[in-house]
Amino acid sequence: MEIAKCRLKYEIHRLRQLKLYDDTSKPVKSLSNMSDIDVDTYQSHMENVLAWLLDAEDHLNVQERSRRMSRKSKNNSTLMSVGNALQEGNRLILDNKVAESEEAEIREQMTLLNSRWEALRVAAMDRQAVLHEVLMDLQKKQLDDLNVWLNKMERVSL
């Protein structure tokens, strides 16, 4: 996982040098305007989504990750951004708006984005499962404690 994170950071660094990426979040084009997408716009959107994804993965390793990720997902419409970035890349390739070398790079970026997104989704689902188990254990303990207390009260009242 560290290799993939280093690779992503390198890609973002490389695109910053090429002036294809900046840290400002730009709104993602709606699906109806996808035919107007050019390579620079695609690169910008892809790198914004990948940067968010890297940030989300980092937050996944922090205690308050679910609250931060939820807030970021709502603020950045991240689910739509990931899908839009993948669709933009497909549209560029299908419309032959890119050279072969750019097409290979776009396919690699899309593969990286898709695998990172899937890994983040699986990690979040695993975390949710663990939290659900902890919640169930706590509820069972509370019910057991309540049962013990009720039994004591019942004996006292007899």
C-alpha positions as CSV (number, residue, x, y, z in Angstrom):
1,M,0.0,0.0,0.0
2,E,2.9,2.4,0.7
3,I,4.2,1.8,-2.8
4,A,0.9,2.8,-4.3
5,K,0.7,5.9,-2.0
6,C,4.2,6.9,-3.1
7,R,3.3,6.4,-6.7
8,L,0.2,8.5,-6.3
9,K,2.2,11.3,-4.6
10,Y,4.8,11.1,-7.4
11,E,2.0,11.4,-10.1
12,I,0.5,14.4,-8.4
13,H,4.0,16.0,-8.1
14,R,4.7,15.3,-11.7
15,L,1.4,16.8,-12.8
16,R,1.9,19.9,-10.7
17,Q,5.2,20.4,-12.5
18,L,3.3,20.1,-15.8
19,K,0.7,22.6,-14.5
20,L,-2.0,20.0,-14.9
21,Y,-2.9,19.9,-11.2
22,D,-3.5,22.4,-8.6
23,D,-4.8,22.2,-5.0
24,T,-8.0,24.1,-5.6
25,S,-11.1,22.0,-6.0
26,K,-12.9,22.8,-9.2
27,P,-16.5,21.8,-9.8
28,V,-16.8,18.6,-11.9
29,K,-18.6,19.0,-15.2
30,S,-22.0,17.5,-15.3
31,L,-22.5,14.3,-17.3
32,S,-24.4,16.2,-20.0
33,N,-21.3,18.4,-20.7
34,M,-18.9,15.5,-21.0
35,S,-18.5,15.9,-24.7
36,D,-16.9,19.2,-24.0
37,I,-14.1,17.6,-21.9
38,D,-10.5,18.1,-23.0
39,V,-7.3,16.5,-21.8
40,D,-6.4,19.4,-19.4
41,T,-9.8,19.4,-17.8
42,Y,-9.7,15.6,-17.4
43,Q,-6.2,15.7,-15.9
44,S,-7.4,18.4,-13.5
45,H,-10.4,16.5,-12.4
46,M,-8.6,13.2,-12.2
47,E,-5.8,14.6,-10.0
48,N,-8.3,16.4,-7.7
49,V,-10.1,13.1,-7.2
50,L,-6.8,11.2,-6.6
51,A,-5.6,13.8,-4.2
52,W,-8.9,13.6,-2.3
53,L,-8.7,9.8,-2.3
54,L,-5.1,9.9,-0.9
55,D,-6.4,12.3,1.8
56,A,-9.3,10.0,2.6
57,E,-7.0,7.0,2.9
58,D,-4.9,9.0,5.4
59,H,-7.9,9.9,7.3
60,L,-9.1,6.3,7.4
61,N,-6.1,5.6,9.7
62,V,-7.2,8.3,12.2
63,Q,-9.8,8.0,15.0
64,E,-12.1,10.7,13.6
65,R,-12.0,9.3,10.1
66,S,-15.6,8.6,9.6
67,R,-16.7,12.1,10.5
68,R,-14.1,13.7,8.3
69,M,-14.7,11.4,5.4
70,S,-18.4,12.0,5.6
71,R,-18.0,15.7,5.7
72,K,-15.6,15.6,2.7
73,S,-17.8,13.3,0.8
74,K,-20.7,15.7,1.2
75,N,-18.7,18.8,0.5
76,N,-16.9,17.5,-2.6
77,S,-19.5,15.2,-4.0
78,T,-16.8,12.6,-4.0
79,L,-18.8,9.7,-5.2
80,M,-19.9,11.6,-8.2
81,S,-16.3,13.0,-8.7
82,V,-14.8,9.5,-8.9
83,G,-17.5,8.3,-11.3
84,N,-17.2,11.5,-13.4
85,A,-13.4,11.2,-13.5
86,L,-13.7,7.7,-14.8
87,Q,-16.4,8.7,-17.3
88,E,-14.4,11.7,-18.5
89,G,-11.4,9.5,-19.2
90,N,-13.5,7.0,-21.1
91,R,-15.1,9.8,-23.1
92,L,-11.7,11.2,-24.0
93,I,-10.6,7.8,-25.2
94,L,-13.8,6.9,-27.0
95,D,-13.9,10.3,-28.8
96,N,-10.3,10.0,-29.9
97,K,-9.4,13.3,-28.3
98,V,-6.0,12.1,-27.0
99,A,-2.9,10.7,-28.6
100,E,-1.9,7.1,-28.0
101,S,0.7,8.0,-25.3
102,E,-1.9,10.1,-23.5
103,E,-4.5,7.3,-23.8
104,A,-2.1,4.9,-22.1
105,E,-1.5,7.4,-19.3
106,I,-5.2,8.0,-18.9
107,R,-6.0,4.3,-18.8
108,E,-3.3,3.9,-16.1
109,Q,-4.7,6.8,-14.1
110,M,-8.2,5.4,-14.4
111,T,-7.0,1.9,-13.2
112,L,-5.1,3.5,-10.3
113,L,-8.2,5.6,-9.3
114,N,-10.5,2.6,-9.6
115,S,-8.2,0.3,-7.5
116,R,-7.6,3.0,-4.9
117,W,-11.3,3.8,-4.6
118,E,-12.2,0.1,-4.3
119,A,-9.5,-0.3,-1.6
120,L,-10.9,2.7,0.3
121,R,-14.4,1.4,0.0
122,V,-13.5,-2.1,1.3
123,A,-11.5,-0.6,4.2
124,A,-14.5,1.6,5.1
125,M,-16.8,-1.4,4.9
126,D,-14.4,-3.4,7.1
127,R,-14.3,-0.6,9.6
128,Q,-18.1,-0.4,9.6
129,A,-18.3,-4.1,10.3
130,V,-15.9,-3.8,13.2
131,L,-17.9,-0.9,14.6
132,H,-21.1,-2.9,14.2
133,E,-19.6,-5.8,16.1
134,V,-18.4,-3.5,18.9
135,L,-21.9,-1.9,19.1
136,M,-23.5,-5.3,19.2
137,D,-21.2,-6.4,22.0
138,L,-21.9,-3.2,24.0
139,Q,-25.6,-3.6,23.6
140,K,-25.4,-7.3,24.7
141,K,-23.4,-6.2,27.8
142,Q,-25.9,-3.5,28.6
143,L,-28.8,-6.0,28.3
144,D,-26.9,-8.4,30.5
145,D,-26.3,-5.7,33.1
146,L,-29.9,-4.7,33.0
147,N,-31.0,-8.3,33.5
148,V,-28.8,-8.6,36.5
149,W,-30.1,-5.4,38.0
150,L,-33.7,-6.4,37.4
151,N,-33.1,-9.8,39.0
152,K,-31.6,-8.0,42.1
153,M,-34.6,-5.7,42.3
154,E,-36.9,-8.6,42.0
155,R,-35.3,-10.4,44.9
156,V,-35.3,-7.2,47.0
157,S,-39.0,-6.7,46.5
158,L,-39.8,-10.2,47.5
